[in-house]
Amino acid sequence: MYFSDMIKASEVRELMNRYGSEKVPFLFAIDFELERGIFEMNPLESNNVFFRVGEVENYSNSKQGINNDQSDKSNNTNQELLKIITPPDKAEYKKSYDIVMAGLMRGDTYLINLTTLTEIKTPLSFEQIIARTNSPYALCIPDNFVCFSPERFVRIENGIITTCPMKGTIDATIPGAEDKIMTDYKEICEHNTITDLLRNDIGAVSKRVWVERFRYTDRILTDRGEIIQVSSDIRGEIKDEFKCESKERLGDIIFSLLPAGSVSGAPKPSTLRLISKAEGRARGFYTGIFGYFDGETLDSAVLIRFIEKSYDGKLYYRSGGGITVNSNWESEYDEVLKKVYIPAK
């Protein structure tokens, strides 16, 4: 599947409603701008899209033609697995950051996700990357992009919708790293804000909303060492008009929540306008979402930890972070680079 073969996002919505009602398994993806999408019937048999959602995957080393001996030789050191060629230009990042901060001071937004890109090099193909990385979610469109995401968007099962926003990242080797991030004022404010935003988002399709777990940490092993990330678990009981036995409104539920709050900000409309001004480029599928419906349960992820191939053949790793009035541009720049990694197998 190539970009030219992708369909309109509105068509994805209709197909999700239709095949959700028929309990037919499918895989879908939607870009950040809600313009383009991917929809695959019988995704476990697909040769166009390769994915992992929890324990479900549709690839193997033999299917991808991966030579393990050759892969191992190319991975003698962590640095050889992913090499930064050109980091984000600090002056350009500061310019974007200043636009965002001006918007925060005006009250256009009180939490915004600012992203950038880093030119990288890797000896692995996108198919090899998805097969050898460890992450709860992964998606690969060969020769276009690969994503290995740690962040759930929503899971819909037995009338309950769950979302797990991830806000806060720190190098686990820093002395007292977990205590440091859990007590940091800026991180606390940012996480409180995204939790409130997503409670409201989930509330649009739920008759009851609660926070199952607030600000818990996960340790993620990467090719550059271990990092700590902070998440929360927010749940809702889906309203009766959505909670049909036929699941006929899966597309309507998902699209009512887009774009994902954790990678946009709040309030959404003015924040999205500010993102467009500050970043100056379309995000495409980066920070969009993808998911898998098995006929009963839908699980999905935010498309972060994302490598894409540009038209000139160069590879770019996209990363970003949440900005509030309490942010410091140098710290945010450093966080962007910390997120340039491949999760170790």
N, C-alpha and C positions, 0 to 999 in steps of 0.2 A: 504493500500500500504506500502510495506517495501522497504528498500534500495535495496534488491536483485531484486526487481521487476522493478526498475527504468531503463530507457532506455538511450542510448547514446545521448549526446547533438546533434550530427549531425542528428540523427533521429528527434529530436524536431524541428530542422530547416526545414527539409523537410516537416514535418507535418504542421508546421505553414504556409509555402508557399501553400501547397495543400488546407488546409481547410480555409485559408484566402481567397483564390480565389473562394471558394464555399460559402463564407459568413456563415460558420458554427461556432457557438460559441465554444470556447475552453478556457481552462486554461493551462498555461505552467510555468515551472520553469527551470532554468539553473544554474548549480553550478559555482563557481568562476573560477575553473580550466578549464571550458568548456569541461568537460568529461562526466558528467551525467545530466539527465534531467527528468522532469515530464511532461506528456501531458495527459490531461483529456478532453474527449469529453463530451458535455452536463454537464458541471461542477456544474450547479445549482442542479443537481440531485445526485451528487456524495456522496458516503459514505466513500470514501478513503481519500479525501482531503477536508479540510474546509478552506474557504477564505473570505476575505472582500476586496473589491476594491471600494472605495467611498461609495456609497449608496447600492451597490450590495453585497449580502452575501448569503451563502448557508447553514447556520446553524441557529439553534434556541435552546433555553434552553431545550425544550422538545425533540428535535432531539438528543441533546447531552446527555440527561439523567441527566441534572444538577439539583440538588436539591438546590433551592435558599436559603432556610432556613439554610441548612448545609453549603453552601458557605459563607453566611453572618456570621455564627458563627466562621468560620475559618479566618475571616477577621476583628476581633475586633480591631486590631491595624494595622497600616501600616507595622510595622516590621514583623508581622506574615505572611503577604502576600508574601514577598520575603526576605529571610535572607541570608546574605553573610556568607558562611562557611569558605572559604579560599580565601582571596584576591590574586591577582597576586603577585608572589614573586618579591620584589623590585629589588633584585640583578639580577634576570633573566631578568626582564624588562629592567634594565639599560644595560645589556649585548646586548640585541636586539637593544635598542636605539643607542648604540655606533656603532653597525654595520651599522645602517641606517645613522647615522651622518657622518661616514667615507665615505659612498657612496655619500652623499650630498656634502661633501668637495671635493671629486674627480670629481664631475660633472656627476656622473652616473644618478642622478635624481635631480630635484629641488622642487619636492613635492612628498611625499610618505605617504601612509596610513599604520600605524603600529597597529596591533591588538594583543589582548591577550585574555585569558579566566579566569573567576572567578567561583569557585565552589559555588553553591547556594543551597538553600532548599526552597520549597514552598509546602503548603498543597493542592494546586490546581493541577488538571490534565491539560495537554496541551489544551484539549477541553474546560475546564472551563476558562482557561486563555484567549483564543481567544474570548469567549462569553462575558466576563465581562470587557475587556479592551477597551479603546477608542483610536483608531489610524486610519489614513486614509486608511492604507493597513494592512492586516494581512493574515498569512498563517499558517496552522497547518497540519502537517503529524503526526497523532496520534502515540504516543510512540516513535517518532523520534525527531521532533523539532517543535517549535512554534516561530513565528516571528510577531512582531507588529511594523511595520515600519512607520515612519513619512515622508520618503523621496521618492518622485516620481523618477522613472528612466526616462521613456519617455511615452508620450501620443501621439497617432497618430489619428488625426481626420480631415476630410475634407481637406486632403492634407497638413496639418500643423503638424509638429513634435515639441513637447515641452519637455524640461527637466528642472528639478529644483534641482540642486546640493545644498546640505546642508553642510556648513562648518562654524563652530563656535558654541560653547555651553558654557553657563555660568549659574550659580545658580542665579535665579531671585531675591533671598532674599539679595544678596550683594548690598549694597548701590550704586546707580547709575549704576546698572548692564548693562542696555542696552547701555548707553553712553560709558561705559568701554569697552565693546566688539566691539562696532562700531568704536572706535578710536584706538584700540590696533593695533600697527604696524605689529606684527606677524600675527594677524588674517586678517588684510587688505591684506597683501602680499599673504597669503594662499588662500583667496577667489578670489583675482585677478587671481591667477595662475589657479585655478580650473575652473573659468569662461572661460579663454582663451582656456584651454584644451577641454572643452565641446563645445565651439563654433567651434573648429576644428573638433571634432567628429561629431557634427551635420552637419557641412559643407560637410562632405564626402557623405552625402545622400541628401543634400539640395542645391538649386540654389541661395538661399538668406537666410542669418542668421541675427538675431538681438537679443538684450537683452531687453526683455519686462520690467523687473524690476530687479534692481541690489541691492543686500544686504538689503533685508527686513527681519524683525524679526517676529517670531511666539513664542507664549508662550504655553508651554506644561505642563499640570498638571500631575504629577506622584505620585506614592505611597510614594515618599520621598520629595514631595514639588514641586514647580514650577521651570521650567528651561526656558531659552530663547535660541532659535536657529536661526541662520542666514542662509538665502537661497537667491538664485537668480532664475529668470525665463528667460530661453533662448529658442528661437524659430527659426524654419526654415521652408521654403517652399520646400517640397520634390521635388527632381528632377523628370523630366517627365518619365525617365526610371523606376523609382520606383512607381510613383504616377499613378497607374493603377486603373481603375474602379473596376477591379476584385480583387484588393488588393493581387495579386498573389505573391508578394515578401515581405510579412511581416517578414518572417524568415530571409531573406537576410538583411533587414534593421536592425533588432535587433542585429543579430550576428556581423554586421559590427561595432557596437558600443561597443562590449564587450572586456574585462571586464569593468564594469562601472568605469569611470574616478575618481569619487569622493571617491571610496574605493580602488583605486590602486594608481594612481599618474601619473606623467609626467616626461620625455617621457615614454610611457607605456612599451616597450620591456625591457629596462634596469631596470626600476623600478620593474617590475614583478620578474626579476631575484634576485633583492635585497630583495624583500619581502620574497621570498622562503628561502633565506639564513638567514635572520634575524628572521623569525618566526619559521622555522624548522618544520612546520606541514602543511598539506593541510587544507584549509579553508572549503572545501566542499560547502554546500549550503549557508553558512554564507558569506555575501557580494556578493552572486550571485544575480539573479533577478527572479521575477515572475510577471505574468500579466494575464489579462483576456481580451478576444476579444468577443464582444457581437454580432458580425456579421457586424458591421459598424465601431466601435471605439475600438482601443486597448489602454488600460491603464496598466501601470506596475510600479513596485517599486523595490528599492534596498533592499535586505534581510539583514537589520540591526535591532538592538534591538531584539536579537536572543538568544533563550534558546534551548540547545540540550541535549539529553540523551546519555551518553556514553555507551559502551558495558558493563561496570561494574555497570550500573544502576545509576551512579552519574549524577547530573545536572550541566551543565556549561552555564554561560552567557557569550557570546562573545561580546567584545566591542573594540573600537580603536579610532584613531584620526590622523589627518594630521600632518606630521612633515616637517619643513623647517629648513634652517640654522639658523633661528631666534628662534627656539624652545628651551625650557628648559625641561629637562627630568622629573623633579619633577612635573611641571605643567601639562605635558602630562600624567603622571601617575595618577594624581588627576582627569583629565578629563575622563580617562578610567573608573574610579570608579563612576563618576557622571552619566555616561551613563548606569549604572546597575540599571534599574528601570522597573516597570510595569506602563504603562499609566493609570491613573485613569479613571473610567467610568463616 
